[in-house]
């Protein structure tokens, strides 16, 4: 558990941090129940519907066909004051700040709205959102005397119930400490395990919030007959040291026109901060 009461991150005292924060650090995930009341959930759902009507899908790469982008909309805090208030919820922050620091910030904020039986997005394969932040060779265990560092945390604010038949997000507990991405040859394997641990389905009710570490192996599980669809606000929180990815670096950066013009090769461009879109920014 961390704090930044001076300019540096330091360890909190023994026993500090809520039970939810401790589970998030140790297991890589936690579900917070009924963080938002029905009135707030309805208001957020109304905002999602409004934004889907007002904004076309954010097509941020030609690598995917247009239908790839339909289920989600980016930069939600820019488009909705209601969403901006929700992602600042004290229960969420109280859980993530002991892992990321009190000055952590939003690095991406996306709405997902998938109709029934829409399970074709790439998130249906086992993946990690970023990292591994401490990559290690297979078979090299983490020393449990050292709290495992967490650099980014994803949140799902559920705006409708997400039972098993909806194809909820599945996570493999403790896999965030593996130092490895999921094995590519088993990306679609429903029975994938890590260190003998099987996947856990993050079933939830409207108003619940799921949190999981960016390094944890996760995917959308297969939906089943009677799939009601899914609607949730996704917000990624990162340490202060991580750059925001709410908009692509080609649109928002610190460069002068002259500096951009001088960066002609791909490496010159990435060196000055003009990156190809990744997970958080599309």
N, C-alpha and C positions, 0 to 999 in steps of 0.2 A: 504494500500500500504506500502511495506516494503523496507528497505535498510540495507545493512551490510557494513557500512563505517568504523566501528570499529570491534571489535571481536564479537559484539552482533547484533542481528536483532533489528532495531528500526523502528518506524513509519516515513514514509515520510511526508512532509508538506501537508497541505490541498490543494486539487485540483491537486495533482501530479498524474502522470500515464496517459497513453493514453486512449482514449475512448474505444479501444479494450480491454485494461487491466481491465478497470472498468466493462465492460460487462462480461468479463470472471470471475471476482470475484463475481459480483452480480447475474448473471444468470447461471454461471457454464459452459458456452460455448461461442465461438465466431468463425466466419468464416472470415479469412483474404483473400481478393480477389487478385488474380494475383500476388502472392508473387514471383513466378518463371516464367521466360519467356519461350516461346516454345522451344528454343534451350536447356535450362537447363532441362526442362521436358523430352525432347527426350533423353538427355544424361543419366538422372536418369533411365528412362525406359530401355535403353540399358543395364545399369548396373544390373538392376533387372533380366532381361532375361539372362545375362551372369552368374549371381550367381545361378540362378535356374538350369542352365545347368551344372555348375561346382560342385555344392554342393548338396548332397542328403538331404532330409528333416531332420531337427533336431528332432529326436525322443527322447525326454527327459523324458519320463515316460511310463511305461508299462500299465498305467491305461486306455490308449486310443489305438484304433487300428491304424495301420500305416497310413491309409488314413486321419486320423485326422490332421496329420502334413503336408500334402502335400501343402496346400495353402500358407504357409509362411516359411521364413528363418530368423533365429536369427542373432544377433551380426553384423548387416550390416555395422556399422562404421569400424569394423575390416576387412571387406571384400571389402570395396570400399572407395577410397579417395573422389570420387564424392559425395557419400552419407554423408561422414563425413563433407564435406564443406557445404552441404545443411542444415544439422541439426544445423549448427552454424549461420544460416541466421539471420541478424540483426533485421529484422522485427519480427521474431518469438521471439528472445531474448528480444527485447524491450517490448513485450507484457507479457511475463511470469516472467521476473526478478522482477518487482514490487510486485509480489505475492510470489515468491520463494526465492528471494535474488539474488544478483549479482554473488554469488558463486554456484548457482545451477548447477547440472551436469546431464548427461545422465544416466538413470538407466536401460533402455532397448531400443533396436532399432531393429525393425523387419520389413521385407517386406511382404506385402500381395499381392497375385496374384490369384484371383479366376475367373475361367472361367464362362461363362453364366450359370445361374440356379444352381450354387453351393452355397447353403445356408444351409449347414448341420452342420457347425461348432457351437460350444457351444455359440459363441458370438451372436447367434440369440435370446437368452433369455435375459431378463432384468437382469442386473448385475452392480456391481461397480468393479473398477479395484483393489482397496485396501481400507482399512478402514472398516466402517466409522472412520475417524480419531478423531472425537469428538462424540462418541456414546451417545445417549440420549434416554430416554423412549419416546414412541409415545405421542404426544400431548404436549410436552415441547418445546415451540418455542425458536428460537435463539434470543438473545437480539441484535437488530439491531444497538445498540450503539457500539458493538464490531465487527470490521471487521472479517468476517468469515475466519479462517485460511485455507490456501491451502498448501498441502504438496507435491502433485505431479500433473502434467499436461500431458495429452496425446496430441500428434499432429498427424494429418494425412496429409501428403503431397501428393496431388492427381496427379497421372501421366496419368490419363484418366478421361474424364467427368464422374461424378457420379450423374445421374438424379434419379428421383423417381423409375423408373423401374429397376434400378440397385440394389435396396435394400440398400439405404444409411444408415449410422448410425443415429439412432434416439436418442434424449436426452430429458429428462424432466426438463425444466428450474427450477432452484432453489432447485431441489431435493438434490443437494450436501449439503444443509444446514439442511437436515432432521435429521441427526444423526442416520439414519436407512438404512439398505440395502433394495432393493425392496422386497415386500412380495413374498415369495417363491411360494405360491399357485397361484400367478398371473404372473409367470415368462414369460409365452408365451402370455399374454393378450395384444392385439394390442391397447386396449382402456385404459391401465393403466394411471392414473393421479397421481399427487402429489399436494395436497392442491388446488385442482380445476384446475390445470394447465395441459394441454394436451401435448403429445410429439411433438417435432419439428424435422423434417427431415433435416439432414445436407447435402442438395444437393449442389453440387460443380462442378466447371469446372477444367480441367487440369491446374495446376499451382496454384490453391487455396490451402489454409492450414486451416484445422479445428483444433481448440484447445478446449479441455474440461477437467474439473477438475476430478481427479480420483474418487472422491466420488459421482459424478453425476450418476443417474440412466440412463443407456443407453443400446442399443442393435443394432444389424443389423436388419433393418426393412425387411419385406418380399419383395422379388423381384417380378417383374411383367413381363408380356409377353413382349418380346423384350429386356430382360435383357442383357446388353452388357458385363457384368462381371465387376470386380473391380481390380484396381492396385494402390497401394499407399505405401508410406514409413511411417511407424509408429515409432514415437520416444516418449519415456516417459522421462520427465525431473522431477527431484526431488530435494527437499532441500538438502543441503550439509549433513544434519544429516541422510539422508536415504542412506542405502547401495546400491551400484550398483548391478544389477541383470542381467548383460549382459551375464554372464556365471553362471551356477549353483554353489552353494557354495561348492559342493563336488569336483569341478574342480579347483576353484580359492578361496583360503582362506588364513588366516594368521597363520595356524597351523603348528607345527613341526610334523614329522612322529610319534614321541613319544606321543604327545598330542592327535593326532587322534586315535592312538591305545588304549589309555586309555579310550576313550569315547565309551563305549560299549552299553549302553541302549539308546533308542530314546531320552530321556530327556537329558542325558549327551551329546549327539551329538548336539542337538539344542542349548544347553547352550554354547557350544564352537563355535557355528556358522555354524554347518553343518545341513542345513535346507532341508526339503522336498521341491521340486520345487513348486512354487506358480505361480500366474498369470503372472508376468513379466518374469520369467525364465522358463516357461513351466509347 
